[in-house]
Amino acid sequence: MSVKCVFYVAEVTKQANGAGRIKASPVAKGPYAEYSQWTPTGALEFTSLNPAATAFFEENLGKDVTLLISPATEDDLITPSNA
């Protein structure tokens, strides 16, 4: 099972060390308003060390994005275990 959330990208800033800081909030209006009753309340705030990821959020500033939350699996490992 997975959970799909829709967030509005409200802020993207760059820190002195080059990292990006992203702030997003659950969607509560517009064409995705129906998600507001299913999306957790609160805020999504994180720091991105990946320049390409920061650029993605800059391109989507003021827009809605989706977040799919599902259990992590072996396929999600960057370096697979040798077990």
PDB file of N, CA, C and O in Angstrom:
ATOM      1  N   MET A   1       0.839  -1.167   0.000  1.00  0.00           N
ATOM      2  CA  MET A   1       0.000   0.000   0.000  1.00  0.00           C
ATOM      3  C   MET A   1       0.890   1.238   0.000  1.00  0.00           C
ATOM      4  O   MET A   1       2.017   1.210   0.493  1.00  0.00           O
ATOM      5  N   SER A   2       0.374   2.303  -0.551  1.00  0.00           N
ATOM      6  CA  SER A   2       1.075   3.580  -0.533  1.00  0.00           C
ATOM      7  C   SER A   2       0.062   4.691  -0.279  1.00  0.00           C
ATOM      8  O   SER A   2      -1.146   4.485  -0.390  1.00  0.00           O
ATOM      9  N   VAL A   3       0.570   5.862   0.061  1.00  0.00           N
ATOM     10  CA  VAL A   3      -0.259   7.031   0.319  1.00  0.00           C
ATOM     11  C   VAL A   3       0.193   8.127  -0.629  1.00  0.00           C
ATOM     12  O   VAL A   3       1.382   8.433  -0.706  1.00  0.00           O
ATOM     13  N   LYS A   4      -0.755   8.722  -1.354  1.00  0.00           N
ATOM     14  CA  LYS A   4      -0.439   9.803  -2.280  1.00  0.00           C
ATOM     15  C   LYS A   4      -0.915  11.116  -1.674  1.00  0.00           C
ATOM     16  O   LYS A   4      -2.074  11.248  -1.279  1.00  0.00           O
ATOM     17  N   CYS A   5      -0.004  12.085  -1.605  1.00  0.00           N
ATOM     18  CA  CYS A   5      -0.308  13.397  -1.055  1.00  0.00           C
ATOM     19  C   CYS A   5      -0.029  14.455  -2.120  1.00  0.00           C
ATOM     20  O   CYS A   5       0.854  14.274  -2.959  1.00  0.00           O
ATOM     21  N   VAL A   6      -0.762  15.535  -2.089  1.00  0.00           N
ATOM     22  CA  VAL A   6      -0.529  16.660  -2.997  1.00  0.00           C
ATOM     23  C   VAL A   6      -0.116  17.850  -2.142  1.00  0.00           C
ATOM     24  O   VAL A   6      -0.823  18.228  -1.208  1.00  0.00           O
ATOM     25  N   PHE A   7       1.028  18.437  -2.465  1.00  0.00           N
ATOM     26  CA  PHE A   7       1.546  19.582  -1.731  1.00  0.00           C
ATOM     27  C   PHE A   7       1.764  20.753  -2.673  1.00  0.00           C
ATOM     28  O   PHE A   7       2.069  20.574  -3.852  1.00  0.00           O
ATOM     29  N   TYR A   8       1.605  21.945  -2.137  1.00  0.00           N
ATOM     30  CA  TYR A   8       1.839  23.200  -2.845  1.00  0.00           C
ATOM     31  C   TYR A   8       3.240  23.675  -2.477  1.00  0.00           C
ATOM     32  O   TYR A   8       3.538  23.853  -1.296  1.00  0.00           O
ATOM     33  N   VAL A   9       4.105  23.882  -3.469  1.00  0.00           N
ATOM     34  CA  VAL A   9       5.467  24.345  -3.214  1.00  0.00           C
ATOM     35  C   VAL A   9       5.407  25.849  -2.936  1.00  0.00           C
ATOM     36  O   VAL A   9       5.219  26.654  -3.849  1.00  0.00           O
ATOM     37  N   ALA A  10       5.568  26.209  -1.673  1.00  0.00           N
ATOM     38  CA  ALA A  10       5.391  27.591  -1.242  1.00  0.00           C
ATOM     39  C   ALA A  10       6.682  28.392  -1.223  1.00  0.00           C
ATOM     40  O   ALA A  10       6.657  29.611  -1.396  1.00  0.00           O
ATOM     41  N   GLU A  11       7.816  27.721  -1.014  1.00  0.00           N
ATOM     42  CA  GLU A  11       9.068  28.459  -0.881  1.00  0.00           C
ATOM     43  C   GLU A  11      10.254  27.586  -1.245  1.00  0.00           C
ATOM     44  O   GLU A  11      10.321  26.417  -0.863  1.00  0.00           O
ATOM     45  N   VAL A  12      11.198  28.166  -1.994  1.00  0.00           N
ATOM     46  CA  VAL A  12      12.465  27.507  -2.300  1.00  0.00           C
ATOM     47  C   VAL A  12      13.549  28.562  -2.102  1.00  0.00           C
ATOM     48  O   VAL A  12      13.542  29.603  -2.759  1.00  0.00           O
ATOM     49  N   THR A  13      14.462  28.290  -1.208  1.00  0.00           N
ATOM     50  CA  THR A  13      15.564  29.223  -0.967  1.00  0.00           C
ATOM     51  C   THR A  13      16.882  28.476  -1.026  1.00  0.00           C
ATOM     52  O   THR A  13      16.934  27.263  -0.821  1.00  0.00           O
ATOM     53  N   LYS A  14      17.950  29.215  -1.310  1.00  0.00           N
ATOM     54  CA  LYS A  14      19.282  28.615  -1.338  1.00  0.00           C
ATOM     55  C   LYS A  14      20.045  29.081  -0.108  1.00  0.00           C
ATOM     56  O   LYS A  14      20.023  30.259   0.250  1.00  0.00           O
ATOM     57  N   GLN A  15      20.712  28.145   0.523  1.00  0.00           N
ATOM     58  CA  GLN A  15      21.497  28.453   1.705  1.00  0.00           C
ATOM     59  C   GLN A  15      22.934  28.763   1.283  1.00  0.00           C
ATOM     60  O   GLN A  15      23.331  28.468   0.156  1.00  0.00           O
ATOM     61  N   ALA A  16      23.698  29.349   2.176  1.00  0.00           N
ATOM     62  CA  ALA A  16      25.075  29.741   1.886  1.00  0.00           C
ATOM     63  C   ALA A  16      25.938  28.553   1.464  1.00  0.00           C
ATOM     64  O   ALA A  16      26.873  28.721   0.682  1.00  0.00           O
ATOM     65  N   ASN A  17      25.639  27.366   1.966  1.00  0.00           N
ATOM     66  CA  ASN A  17      26.435  26.185   1.623  1.00  0.00           C
ATOM     67  C   ASN A  17      26.009  25.562   0.288  1.00  0.00           C
ATOM     68  O   ASN A  17      26.546  24.525  -0.104  1.00  0.00           O
ATOM     69  N   GLY A  18      25.049  26.183  -0.416  1.00  0.00           N
ATOM     70  CA  GLY A  18      24.604  25.683  -1.715  1.00  0.00           C
ATOM     71  C   GLY A  18      23.390  24.778  -1.653  1.00  0.00           C
ATOM     72  O   GLY A  18      22.797  24.466  -2.685  1.00  0.00           O
ATOM     73  N   ALA A  19      23.019  24.360  -0.475  1.00  0.00           N
ATOM     74  CA  ALA A  19      21.852  23.492  -0.337  1.00  0.00           C
ATOM     75  C   ALA A  19      20.579  24.297  -0.561  1.00  0.00           C
ATOM     76  O   ALA A  19      20.551  25.508  -0.344  1.00  0.00           O
ATOM     77  N   GLY A  20      19.537  23.617  -0.995  1.00  0.00           N
ATOM     78  CA  GLY A  20      18.236  24.252  -1.170  1.00  0.00           C
ATOM     79  C   GLY A  20      17.338  23.929   0.005  1.00  0.00           C
ATOM     80  O   GLY A  20      17.392  22.825   0.547  1.00  0.00           O
ATOM     81  N   ARG A  21      16.518  24.876   0.397  1.00  0.00           N
ATOM     82  CA  ARG A  21      15.543  24.647   1.476  1.00  0.00           C
ATOM     83  C   ARG A  21      14.162  24.788   0.853  1.00  0.00           C
ATOM     84  O   ARG A  21      13.828  25.821   0.273  1.00  0.00           O
ATOM     85  N   ILE A  22      13.373  23.741   0.981  1.00  0.00           N
ATOM     86  CA  ILE A  22      12.059  23.683   0.347  1.00  0.00           C
ATOM     87  C   ILE A  22      10.981  23.637   1.422  1.00  0.00           C
ATOM     88  O   ILE A  22      11.089  22.895   2.397  1.00  0.00           O
ATOM     89  N   LYS A  23       9.939  24.444   1.228  1.00  0.00           N
ATOM     90  CA  LYS A  23       8.773  24.426   2.120  1.00  0.00           C
ATOM     91  C   LYS A  23       7.535  24.204   1.264  1.00  0.00           C
ATOM     92  O   LYS A  23       7.337  24.879   0.253  1.00  0.00           O
ATOM     93  N   ALA A  24       6.711  23.258   1.675  1.00  0.00           N
ATOM     94  CA  ALA A  24       5.477  22.955   0.952  1.00  0.00           C
ATOM     95  C   ALA A  24       4.366  22.713   1.963  1.00  0.00           C
ATOM     96  O   ALA A  24       4.615  22.334   3.108  1.00  0.00           O
ATOM     97  N   SER A  25       3.147  22.939   1.520  1.00  0.00           N
ATOM     98  CA  SER A  25       1.998  22.737   2.401  1.00  0.00           C
ATOM     99  C   SER A  25       0.939  21.921   1.675  1.00  0.00           C
ATOM    100  O   SER A  25       0.889  21.922   0.445  1.00  0.00           O
ATOM    101  N   PRO A  26       0.086  21.219   2.431  1.00  0.00           N
ATOM    102  CA  PRO A  26      -0.961  20.433   1.801  1.00  0.00           C
ATOM    103  C   PRO A  26      -1.885  21.320   0.957  1.00  0.00           C
ATOM    104  O   PRO A  26      -2.189  22.453   1.329  1.00  0.00           O
ATOM    105  N   VAL A  27      -2.313  20.792  -0.159  1.00  0.00           N
ATOM    106  CA  VAL A  27      -3.195  21.536  -1.054  1.00  0.00           C
ATOM    107  C   VAL A  27      -4.583  21.632  -0.428  1.00  0.00           C
ATOM    108  O   VAL A  27      -5.106  20.646   0.092  1.00  0.00           O
ATOM    109  N   ALA A  28      -5.170  22.813  -0.480  1.00  0.00           N
ATOM    110  CA  ALA A  28      -6.501  22.990   0.096  1.00  0.00           C
ATOM    111  C   ALA A  28      -7.436  23.722  -0.852  1.00  0.00           C
ATOM    112  O   ALA A  28      -8.569  24.020  -0.474  1.00  0.00           O
ATOM    113  N   LYS A  29      -7.000  24.023  -2.074  1.00  0.00           N
ATOM    114  CA  LYS A  29      -7.844  24.744  -3.025  1.00  0.00           C
ATOM    115  C   LYS A  29      -7.415  24.403  -4.446  1.00  0.00           C
ATOM    116  O   LYS A  29      -6.453  23.662  -4.650  1.00  0.00           O
ATOM    117  N   GLY A  30      -8.123  24.939  -5.414  1.00  0.00           N
ATOM    118  CA  GLY A  30      -7.776  24.696  -6.811  1.00  0.00           C
ATOM    119  C   GLY A  30      -8.232  23.329  -7.290  1.00  0.00           C
ATOM    120  O   GLY A  30      -9.060  22.683  -6.648  1.00  0.00           O
ATOM    121  N   PRO A  31      -7.691  22.888  -8.421  1.00  0.00           N
ATOM    122  CA  PRO A  31      -8.153  21.637  -9.024  1.00  0.00           C
ATOM    123  C   PRO A  31      -7.851  20.387  -8.203  1.00  0.00           C
ATOM    124  O   PRO A  31      -8.448  19.335  -8.433  1.00  0.00           O
ATOM    125  N   TYR A  32      -6.925  20.497  -7.244  1.00  0.00           N
ATOM    126  CA  TYR A  32      -6.580  19.335  -6.423  1.00  0.00           C
ATOM    127  C   TYR A  32      -7.186  19.431  -5.020  1.00  0.00           C
ATOM    128  O   TYR A  32      -6.751  18.723  -4.112  1.00  0.00           O
ATOM    129  N   ALA A  33      -8.178  20.291  -4.838  1.00  0.00           N
ATOM    130  CA  ALA A  33      -8.772  20.527  -3.519  1.00  0.00           C
ATOM    131  C   ALA A  33      -9.306  19.249  -2.881  1.00  0.00           C
ATOM    132  O   ALA A  33      -9.297  19.114  -1.658  1.00  0.00           O
ATOM    133  N   GLU A  34      -9.763  18.324  -3.694  1.00  0.00           N
ATOM    134  CA  GLU A  34     -10.303  17.077  -3.146  1.00  0.00           C
ATOM    135  C   GLU A  34      -9.253  16.330  -2.310  1.00  0.00           C
ATOM    136  O   GLU A  34      -9.594  15.619  -1.364  1.00  0.00           O
ATOM    137  N   TYR A  35      -7.975  16.499  -2.670  1.00  0.00           N
ATOM    138  CA  TYR A  35      -6.922  15.833  -1.912  1.00  0.00           C
ATOM    139  C   TYR A  35      -6.802  16.370  -0.490  1.00  0.00           C
ATOM    140  O   TYR A  35      -6.275  15.678   0.381  1.00  0.00           O
ATOM    141  N   SER A  36      -7.279  17.589  -0.235  1.00  0.00           N
ATOM    142  CA  SER A  36      -7.086  18.192   1.086  1.00  0.00           C
ATOM    143  C   SER A  36      -7.717  17.360   2.199  1.00  0.00           C
ATOM    144  O   SER A  36      -7.231  17.373   3.330  1.00  0.00           O
ATOM    145  N   GLN A  37      -8.787  16.641   1.895  1.00  0.00           N
ATOM    146  CA  GLN A  37      -9.410  15.819   2.939  1.00  0.00           C
ATOM    147  C   GLN A  37      -8.638  14.521   3.177  1.00  0.00           C
ATOM    148  O   GLN A  37      -8.849  13.855   4.190  1.00  0.00           O
ATOM    149  N   TRP A  38      -7.747  14.158   2.252  1.00  0.00           N
ATOM    150  CA  TRP A  38      -6.994  12.917   2.380  1.00  0.00           C
ATOM    151  C   TRP A  38      -5.515  13.157   2.678  1.00  0.00           C
ATOM    152  O   TRP A  38      -4.827  12.252   3.151  1.00  0.00           O
ATOM    153  N   THR A  39      -5.024  14.353   2.410  1.00  0.00           N
ATOM    154  CA  THR A  39      -3.619  14.673   2.633  1.00  0.00           C
ATOM    155  C   THR A  39      -3.410  15.045   4.096  1.00  0.00           C
ATOM    156  O   THR A  39      -4.200  15.804   4.657  1.00  0.00           O
ATOM    157  N   PRO A  40      -2.365  14.525   4.717  1.00  0.00           N
ATOM    158  CA  PRO A  40      -2.097  14.901   6.106  1.00  0.00           C
ATOM    159  C   PRO A  40      -1.926  16.414   6.228  1.00  0.00           C
ATOM    160  O   PRO A  40      -1.420  17.061   5.311  1.00  0.00           O
ATOM    161  N   THR A  41      -2.344  16.969   7.350  1.00  0.00           N
ATOM    162  CA  THR A  41      -2.153  18.399   7.568  1.00  0.00           C
ATOM    163  C   THR A  41      -0.731  18.639   8.066  1.00  0.00           C
ATOM    164  O   THR A  41      -0.018  17.705   8.435  1.00  0.00           O
ATOM    165  N   GLY A  42      -0.342  19.887   8.068  1.00  0.00           N
ATOM    166  CA  GLY A  42       0.990  20.230   8.541  1.00  0.00           C
ATOM    167  C   GLY A  42       1.800  20.857   7.432  1.00  0.00           C
ATOM    168  O   GLY A  42       1.251  21.506   6.541  1.00  0.00           O
ATOM    169  N   ALA A  43       3.098  20.668   7.484  1.00  0.00           N
ATOM    170  CA  ALA A  43       3.990  21.247   6.486  1.00  0.00           C
ATOM    171  C   ALA A  43       5.091  20.254   6.147  1.00  0.00           C
ATOM    172  O   ALA A  43       5.464  19.407   6.958  1.00  0.00           O
ATOM    173  N   LEU A  44       5.586  20.378   4.962  1.00  0.00           N
ATOM    174  CA  LEU A  44       6.711  19.585   4.501  1.00  0.00           C
ATOM    175  C   LEU A  44       7.863  20.567   4.325  1.00  0.00           C
ATOM    176  O   LEU A  44       7.788  21.475   3.497  1.00  0.00           O
ATOM    177  N   GLU A  45       8.915  20.388   5.093  1.00  0.00           N
ATOM    178  CA  GLU A  45      10.052  21.286   5.018  1.00  0.00           C
ATOM    179  C   GLU A  45      11.317  20.436   5.066  1.00  0.00           C
ATOM    180  O   GLU A  45      11.488  19.614   5.966  1.00  0.00           O
ATOM    181  N   PHE A  46      12.194  20.637   4.098  1.00  0.00           N
ATOM    182  CA  PHE A  46      13.419  19.845   4.068  1.00  0.00           C
ATOM    183  C   PHE A  46      14.526  20.593   3.351  1.00  0.00           C
ATOM    184  O   PHE A  46      14.286  21.593   2.675  1.00  0.00           O
ATOM    185  N   THR A  47      15.743  20.092   3.508  1.00  0.00           N
ATOM    186  CA  THR A  47      16.915  20.640   2.846  1.00  0.00           C
ATOM    187  C   THR A  47      17.346  19.659   1.773  1.00  0.00           C
ATOM    188  O   THR A  47      17.428  18.456   2.021  1.00  0.00           O
ATOM    189  N   SER A  48      17.621  20.167   0.581  1.00  0.00           N
ATOM    190  CA  SER A  48      18.053  19.340  -0.537  1.00  0.00           C
ATOM    191  C   SER A  48      19.525  19.588  -0.819  1.00  0.00           C
ATOM    192  O   SER A  48      19.937  20.726  -1.043  1.00  0.00           O
ATOM    193  N   LEU A  49      20.314  18.528  -0.808  1.00  0.00           N
ATOM    194  CA  LEU A  49      21.728  18.620  -1.149  1.00  0.00           C
ATOM    195  C   LEU A  49      21.962  18.340  -2.625  1.00  0.00           C
ATOM    196  O   LEU A  49      23.084  18.460  -3.117  1.00  0.00           O
ATOM    197  N   ASN A  50      20.905  17.968  -3.325  1.00  0.00           N
ATOM    198  CA  ASN A  50      20.982  17.614  -4.745  1.00  0.00           C
ATOM    199  C   ASN A  50      20.565  18.831  -5.580  1.00  0.00           C
ATOM    200  O   ASN A  50      19.397  19.219  -5.550  1.00  0.00           O
ATOM    201  N   PRO A  51      21.503  19.443  -6.329  1.00  0.00           N
ATOM    202  CA  PRO A  51      21.162  20.623  -7.129  1.00  0.00           C
ATOM    203  C   PRO A  51      20.030  20.377  -8.129  1.00  0.00           C
ATOM    204  O   PRO A  51      19.217  21.270  -8.370  1.00  0.00           O
ATOM    205  N   ALA A  52      19.970  19.188  -8.707  1.00  0.00           N
ATOM    206  CA  ALA A  52      18.904  18.885  -9.672  1.00  0.00           C
ATOM    207  C   ALA A  52      17.546  18.841  -8.974  1.00  0.00           C
ATOM    208  O   ALA A  52      16.546  19.282  -9.539  1.00  0.00           O
ATOM    209  N   ALA A  53      17.506  18.319  -7.769  1.00  0.00           N
ATOM    210  CA  ALA A  53      16.246  18.274  -7.016  1.00  0.00           C
ATOM    211  C   ALA A  53      15.815  19.685  -6.628  1.00  0.00           C
ATOM    212  O   ALA A  53      14.634  20.022  -6.712  1.00  0.00           O
ATOM    213  N   THR A  54      16.769  20.504  -6.205  1.00  0.00           N
ATOM    214  CA  THR A  54      16.443  21.895  -5.867  1.00  0.00           C
ATOM    215  C   THR A  54      15.902  22.614  -7.094  1.00  0.00           C
ATOM    216  O   THR A  54      14.933  23.367  -6.995  1.00  0.00           O
ATOM    217  N   ALA A  55      16.521  22.387  -8.250  1.00  0.00           N
ATOM    218  CA  ALA A  55      16.054  23.007  -9.501  1.00  0.00           C
ATOM    219  C   ALA A  55      14.631  22.561  -9.821  1.00  0.00           C
ATOM    220  O   ALA A  55      13.823  23.365 -10.285  1.00  0.00           O
ATOM    221  N   PHE A  56      14.314  21.285  -9.579  1.00  0.00           N
ATOM    222  CA  PHE A  56      12.954  20.789  -9.805  1.00  0.00           C
ATOM    223  C   PHE A  56      11.955  21.597  -8.994  1.00  0.00           C
ATOM    224  O   PHE A  56      10.920  22.017  -9.511  1.00  0.00           O
ATOM    225  N   PHE A  57      12.267  21.814  -7.717  1.00  0.00           N
ATOM    226  CA  PHE A  57      11.338  22.559  -6.863  1.00  0.00           C
ATOM    227  C   PHE A  57      11.280  24.031  -7.253  1.00  0.00           C
ATOM    228  O   PHE A  57      10.225  24.655  -7.143  1.00  0.00           O
ATOM    229  N   GLU A  58      12.402  24.598  -7.711  1.00  0.00           N
ATOM    230  CA  GLU A  58      12.377  25.981  -8.198  1.00  0.00           C
ATOM    231  C   GLU A  58      11.449  26.108  -9.401  1.00  0.00           C
ATOM    232  O   GLU A  58      10.693  27.074  -9.507  1.00  0.00           O
ATOM    233  N   GLU A  59      11.508  25.130 -10.308  1.00  0.00           N
ATOM    234  CA  GLU A  59      10.654  25.128 -11.501  1.00  0.00           C
ATOM    235  C   GLU A  59       9.182  24.954 -11.142  1.00  0.00           C
ATOM    236  O   GLU A  59       8.300  25.363 -11.897  1.00  0.00           O
ATOM    237  N   ASN A  60       8.921  24.348  -9.992  1.00  0.00           N
ATOM    238  CA  ASN A  60       7.547  24.086  -9.571  1.00  0.00           C
ATOM    239  C   ASN A  60       7.103  24.985  -8.424  1.00  0.00           C
ATOM    240  O   ASN A  60       6.098  24.702  -7.773  1.00  0.00           O
ATOM    241  N   LEU A  61       7.833  26.055  -8.170  1.00  0.00           N
ATOM    242  CA  LEU A  61       7.462  27.015  -7.139  1.00  0.00           C
ATOM    243  C   LEU A  61       6.093  27.602  -7.478  1.00  0.00           C
ATOM    244  O   LEU A  61       5.869  28.070  -8.594  1.00  0.00           O
ATOM    245  N   GLY A  62       5.191  27.573  -6.515  1.00  0.00           N
ATOM    246  CA  GLY A  62       3.838  28.080  -6.736  1.00  0.00           C
ATOM    247  C   GLY A  62       2.927  27.084  -7.417  1.00  0.00           C
ATOM    248  O   GLY A  62       1.816  27.427  -7.823  1.00  0.00           O
ATOM    249  N   LYS A  63       3.392  25.847  -7.543  1.00  0.00           N
ATOM    250  CA  LYS A  63       2.591  24.801  -8.188  1.00  0.00           C
ATOM    251  C   LYS A  63       2.378  23.648  -7.213  1.00  0.00           C
ATOM    252  O   LYS A  63       2.992  23.588  -6.148  1.00  0.00           O
ATOM    253  N   ASP A  64       1.502  22.747  -7.600  1.00  0.00           N
ATOM    254  CA  ASP A  64       1.237  21.554  -6.808  1.00  0.00           C
ATOM    255  C   ASP A  64       2.118  20.413  -7.295  1.00  0.00           C
ATOM    256  O   ASP A  64       2.347  20.262  -8.495  1.00  0.00           O
ATOM    257  N   VAL A  65       2.612  19.611  -6.354  1.00  0.00           N
ATOM    258  CA  VAL A  65       3.392  18.422  -6.664  1.00  0.00           C
ATOM    259  C   VAL A  65       2.819  17.259  -5.868  1.00  0.00           C
ATOM    260  O   VAL A  65       2.144  17.468  -4.860  1.00  0.00           O
ATOM    261  N   THR A  66       3.080  16.047  -6.310  1.00  0.00           N
ATOM    262  CA  THR A  66       2.601  14.880  -5.576  1.00  0.00           C
ATOM    263  C   THR A  66       3.753  14.204  -4.856  1.00  0.00           C
ATOM    264  O   THR A  66       4.906  14.264  -5.282  1.00  0.00           O
ATOM    265  N   LEU A  67       3.412  13.570  -3.771  1.00  0.00           N
ATOM    266  CA  LEU A  67       4.360  12.822  -2.964  1.00  0.00           C
ATOM    267  C   LEU A  67       3.745  11.451  -2.726  1.00  0.00           C
ATOM    268  O   LEU A  67       2.647  11.339  -2.182  1.00  0.00           O
ATOM    269  N   LEU A  68       4.450  10.423  -3.133  1.00  0.00           N
ATOM    270  CA  LEU A  68       3.971   9.062  -2.950  1.00  0.00           C
ATOM    271  C   LEU A  68       4.795   8.416  -1.843  1.00  0.00           C
ATOM    272  O   LEU A  68       6.014   8.290  -1.966  1.00  0.00           O
ATOM    273  N   ILE A  69       4.143   8.013  -0.779  1.00  0.00           N
ATOM    274  CA  ILE A  69       4.828   7.414   0.364  1.00  0.00           C
ATOM    275  C   ILE A  69       4.512   5.925   0.374  1.00  0.00           C
ATOM    276  O   ILE A  69       3.351   5.519   0.425  1.00  0.00           O
ATOM    277  N   SER A  70       5.558   5.130   0.325  1.00  0.00           N
ATOM    278  CA  SER A  70       5.390   3.676   0.354  1.00  0.00           C
ATOM    279  C   SER A  70       6.553   3.064   1.125  1.00  0.00           C
ATOM    280  O   SER A  70       7.578   3.718   1.319  1.00  0.00           O
ATOM    281  N   PRO A  71       6.407   1.817   1.565  1.00  0.00           N
ATOM    282  CA  PRO A  71       7.489   1.180   2.310  1.00  0.00           C
ATOM    283  C   PRO A  71       8.762   1.083   1.453  1.00  0.00           C
ATOM    284  O   PRO A  71       8.698   0.794   0.258  1.00  0.00           O
ATOM    285  N   ALA A  72       9.889   1.323   2.072  1.00  0.00           N
ATOM    286  CA  ALA A  72      11.173   1.189   1.368  1.00  0.00           C
ATOM    287  C   ALA A  72      11.443  -0.290   1.092  1.00  0.00           C
ATOM    288  O   ALA A  72      11.122  -1.161   1.901  1.00  0.00           O
ATOM    289  N   THR A  73      12.035  -0.546  -0.062  1.00  0.00           N
ATOM    290  CA  THR A  73      12.377  -1.914  -0.442  1.00  0.00           C
ATOM    291  C   THR A  73      13.838  -1.973  -0.863  1.00  0.00           C
ATOM    292  O   THR A  73      14.510  -0.944  -0.945  1.00  0.00           O
ATOM    293  N   GLU A  74      14.315  -3.153  -1.123  1.00  0.00           N
ATOM    294  CA  GLU A  74      15.691  -3.372  -1.603  1.00  0.00           C
ATOM    295  C   GLU A  74      15.953  -2.563  -2.874  1.00  0.00           C
ATOM    296  O   GLU A  74      17.077  -2.113  -3.094  1.00  0.00           O
ATOM    297  N   ASP A  75      14.937  -2.374  -3.710  1.00  0.00           N
ATOM    298  CA  ASP A  75      15.087  -1.601  -4.945  1.00  0.00           C
ATOM    299  C   ASP A  75      15.403  -0.132  -4.686  1.00  0.00           C
ATOM    300  O   ASP A  75      15.912   0.555  -5.572  1.00  0.00           O
ATOM    301  N   ASP A  76      15.109   0.354  -3.487  1.00  0.00           N
ATOM    302  CA  ASP A  76      15.348   1.751  -3.155  1.00  0.00           C
ATOM    303  C   ASP A  76      16.751   2.030  -2.656  1.00  0.00           C
ATOM    304  O   ASP A  76      17.126   3.191  -2.490  1.00  0.00           O
ATOM    305  N   LEU A  77      17.535   0.989  -2.414  1.00  0.00           N
ATOM    306  CA  LEU A  77      18.915   1.165  -1.942  1.00  0.00           C
ATOM    307  C   LEU A  77      19.785   1.755  -3.033  1.00  0.00           C
ATOM    308  O   LEU A  77      19.688   1.349  -4.191  1.00  0.00           O
ATOM    309  N   ILE A  78      20.630   2.703  -2.679  1.00  0.00           N
ATOM    310  CA  ILE A  78      21.586   3.255  -3.641  1.00  0.00           C
ATOM    311  C   ILE A  78      22.691   2.223  -3.874  1.00  0.00           C
ATOM    312  O   ILE A  78      23.093   1.974  -5.010  1.00  0.00           O
ATOM    313  N   THR A  79      23.168   1.635  -2.795  1.00  0.00           N
ATOM    314  CA  THR A  79      24.172   0.569  -2.881  1.00  0.00           C
ATOM    315  C   THR A  79      23.521  -0.698  -2.343  1.00  0.00           C
ATOM    316  O   THR A  79      23.375  -0.853  -1.130  1.00  0.00           O
ATOM    317  N   PRO A  80      23.126  -1.607  -3.238  1.00  0.00           N
ATOM    318  CA  PRO A  80      22.471  -2.844  -2.772  1.00  0.00           C
ATOM    319  C   PRO A  80      23.382  -3.641  -1.823  1.00  0.00           C
ATOM    320  O   PRO A  80      24.604  -3.648  -1.973  1.00  0.00           O
ATOM    321  N   SER A  81      22.769  -4.298  -0.865  1.00  0.00           N
ATOM    322  CA  SER A  81      23.536  -5.119   0.069  1.00  0.00           C
ATOM    323  C   SER A  81      24.032  -6.363  -0.643  1.00  0.00           C
ATOM    324  O   SER A  81      23.453  -6.798  -1.638  1.00  0.00           O
ATOM    325  N   ASN A  82      25.094  -6.919  -0.131  1.00  0.00           N
ATOM    326  CA  ASN A  82      25.684  -8.129  -0.726  1.00  0.00           C
ATOM    327  C   ASN A  82      25.188  -9.386  -0.043  1.00  0.00           C
ATOM    328  O   ASN A  82      25.796 -10.448  -0.173  1.00  0.00           O
ATOM    329  N   ALA A  83      24.082  -9.274   0.686  1.00  0.00           N
ATOM    330  CA  ALA A  83      23.565 -10.428   1.424  1.00  0.00           C
ATOM    331  C   ALA A  83      23.022 -11.484   0.524  1.00  0.00           C
ATOM    332  O   ALA A  83      22.550 -12.517   0.998  1.00  0.00           O
TER     333      ALA A  83
END
